[in-house]
Amino acid sequence: MAAEGSPGSTVVICTDGLANIGLGAFDEVATEADMLQVDAFYETVGQIAQTAGVTIQIVSIEGDECNIDSLSTLAELTGGTVERVNPTTLTKNFANMLSVPVIATNVEAKVKIHKGL
């Protein structure tokens, strides 16, 4: 849904870090091959968001068991952040995350330097 909007949209995922059922579920991982499939799912979602110019922010609750390694791929690919927050300061963290403006998305930079360098 966010990809249908304009580039610069932000998706905030608030999670305990354990997808229990369905796509990307960590509870269903029994083998290394299963884990590779789960990681590939999050990689694909991150690439789709990146292509659409959507930033994904991850918010995880402190004290909960969290598979942040797999989930952080979403934020890394899209320029988002991963924050572990105390439940009592959750509203403050949301406000801080959403106050950072998106300056640009899908940008390429070309640097020209002297031949000797």
Contacts in CASP RR format, 6 or more apart in sequence:
PFRMAT RR
TARGET T0000
AUTHOR 0000-0000-0000
METHOD contacts of the structure
MODEL  1
MAAEGSPGSTVVICTDGLANIGLGAFDEVATEADMLQVDAFYETVGQIAQ
TAGVTIQIVSIEGDECNIDSLSTLAELTGGTVERVNPTTLTKNFANMLSV
PVIATNVEAKVKIHKGL
2 9 0 8 1.000
2 10 0 8 1.000
2 11 0 8 1.000
2 49 0 8 1.000
2 52 0 8 1.000
2 54 0 8 1.000
3 9 0 8 1.000
3 48 0 8 1.000
3 49 0 8 1.000
3 51 0 8 1.000
3 52 0 8 1.000
3 53 0 8 1.000
3 54 0 8 1.000
5 52 0 8 1.000
7 52 0 8 1.000
7 53 0 8 1.000
7 54 0 8 1.000
7 105 0 8 1.000
7 106 0 8 1.000
8 53 0 8 1.000
8 54 0 8 1.000
8 55 0 8 1.000
8 102 0 8 1.000
8 105 0 8 1.000
9 52 0 8 1.000
9 53 0 8 1.000
9 54 0 8 1.000
9 55 0 8 1.000
10 54 0 8 1.000
10 55 0 8 1.000
10 56 0 8 1.000
10 57 0 8 1.000
10 97 0 8 1.000
10 98 0 8 1.000
10 102 0 8 1.000
11 49 0 8 1.000
11 54 0 8 1.000
11 55 0 8 1.000
11 56 0 8 1.000
11 57 0 8 1.000
12 56 0 8 1.000
12 57 0 8 1.000
12 59 0 8 1.000
12 94 0 8 1.000
12 97 0 8 1.000
12 98 0 8 1.000
13 56 0 8 1.000
13 57 0 8 1.000
13 58 0 8 1.000
13 59 0 8 1.000
13 71 0 8 1.000
13 74 0 8 1.000
14 59 0 8 1.000
14 60 0 8 1.000
14 61 0 8 1.000
14 90 0 8 1.000
15 58 0 8 1.000
15 59 0 8 1.000
15 60 0 8 1.000
15 61 0 8 1.000
15 66 0 8 1.000
15 71 0 8 1.000
16 60 0 8 1.000
16 61 0 8 1.000
16 64 0 8 1.000
16 65 0 8 1.000
16 66 0 8 1.000
17 26 0 8 1.000
17 60 0 8 1.000
17 64 0 8 1.000
17 65 0 8 1.000
17 66 0 8 1.000
17 67 0 8 1.000
17 68 0 8 1.000
17 71 0 8 1.000
18 26 0 8 1.000
18 27 0 8 1.000
18 64 0 8 1.000
18 65 0 8 1.000
18 66 0 8 1.000
18 67 0 8 1.000
19 25 0 8 1.000
19 26 0 8 1.000
19 27 0 8 1.000
20 26 0 8 1.000
20 27 0 8 1.000
21 27 0 8 1.000
21 28 0 8 1.000
22 28 0 8 1.000
23 41 0 8 1.000
24 38 0 8 1.000
24 41 0 8 1.000
24 42 0 8 1.000
25 38 0 8 1.000
26 38 0 8 1.000
26 67 0 8 1.000
26 70 0 8 1.000
28 34 0 8 1.000
29 35 0 8 1.000
29 38 0 8 1.000
38 70 0 8 1.000
39 70 0 8 1.000
39 73 0 8 1.000
42 70 0 8 1.000
42 71 0 8 1.000
42 73 0 8 1.000
42 74 0 8 1.000
43 73 0 8 1.000
43 77 0 8 1.000
45 74 0 8 1.000
46 56 0 8 1.000
46 73 0 8 1.000
46 74 0 8 1.000
46 77 0 8 1.000
46 78 0 8 1.000
47 77 0 8 1.000
49 55 0 8 1.000
49 56 0 8 1.000
49 74 0 8 1.000
49 77 0 8 1.000
49 78 0 8 1.000
50 77 0 8 1.000
50 78 0 8 1.000
50 106 0 8 1.000
51 106 0 8 1.000
53 78 0 8 1.000
53 105 0 8 1.000
53 106 0 8 1.000
54 78 0 8 1.000
55 78 0 8 1.000
55 79 0 8 1.000
55 80 0 8 1.000
55 102 0 8 1.000
55 105 0 8 1.000
56 74 0 8 1.000
56 75 0 8 1.000
56 77 0 8 1.000
56 78 0 8 1.000
56 79 0 8 1.000
56 80 0 8 1.000
57 75 0 8 1.000
57 80 0 8 1.000
57 81 0 8 1.000
57 82 0 8 1.000
57 83 0 8 1.000
57 97 0 8 1.000
58 68 0 8 1.000
58 71 0 8 1.000
58 72 0 8 1.000
58 74 0 8 1.000
58 75 0 8 1.000
58 80 0 8 1.000
58 81 0 8 1.000
58 82 0 8 1.000
58 83 0 8 1.000
59 83 0 8 1.000
59 85 0 8 1.000
59 90 0 8 1.000
59 93 0 8 1.000
59 94 0 8 1.000
59 97 0 8 1.000
60 66 0 8 1.000
60 68 0 8 1.000
60 71 0 8 1.000
60 82 0 8 1.000
60 83 0 8 1.000
60 84 0 8 1.000
60 85 0 8 1.000
61 84 0 8 1.000
61 85 0 8 1.000
61 87 0 8 1.000
61 90 0 8 1.000
62 84 0 8 1.000
62 85 0 8 1.000
62 86 0 8 1.000
62 87 0 8 1.000
66 84 0 8 1.000
68 82 0 8 1.000
68 84 0 8 1.000
71 82 0 8 1.000
72 82 0 8 1.000
75 81 0 8 1.000
75 82 0 8 1.000
81 97 0 8 1.000
83 93 0 8 1.000
83 97 0 8 1.000
85 93 0 8 1.000
END
